[in-house]
Amino acid sequence: MTTRTHTETVTFHHPFKLDETINTQPAGSYQIDTDEELIEGLSFVAYKRTQTIIHLHSKSKNSSLTRALTIKASLLKQALERDRAADGNILKDLEIDYYFLGEKS
C-alpha cells in the first residue's frame, strides 16, 4: 500500500479544546500530520485520510518535548472554526488573494 504524510502548521489565536477528554491547550502554532493511503483500483489517483496527528506543546520546562496525539480531523476543524469565530473573522487564515477589477497586489 502506498501512503503519504502531509505536514502543515495551524495557529490558534486563543486557548482551545479539541474535546472533553483533552485538556485546554494554549494559543500558538501546532504541527499537524495527516496520513493518507492510496485508493487502488481506480482509473484516477485518489487518497483517503487514515489518521490526523496533532503535536501538542509540552507543559514541562523542556520546550523541546511534545506529545503526538491522534485525533479526528473533524475535531480539529471544529476547534479551528471556534477559534476563528472568536476573532470575528473566519476567513483570516485562508490562503486566498482578493483582487478587485484593475487591482494587482
C-alpha angles and dihedrals in degrees: 000000000000116000133177135190124218116199124197139159122235125191126216114200093195135036108277145193123212094197141329094279095058122070121242110278125214123252113267145091120312131190115235122196119195118192117204132186126212113248103225128208097041126121088233136042114267135160132200124210112249101177144353120212127193120198107220123203119253118253090210126090090254099088093187090073119091137173119228112212126186109224140170111267089226091061091053091048092050092048091051091048091051090049093050092045089055087057091050091235116087092175094058098108100034112118095231126131115211118208131177121212110287094014129112128178 
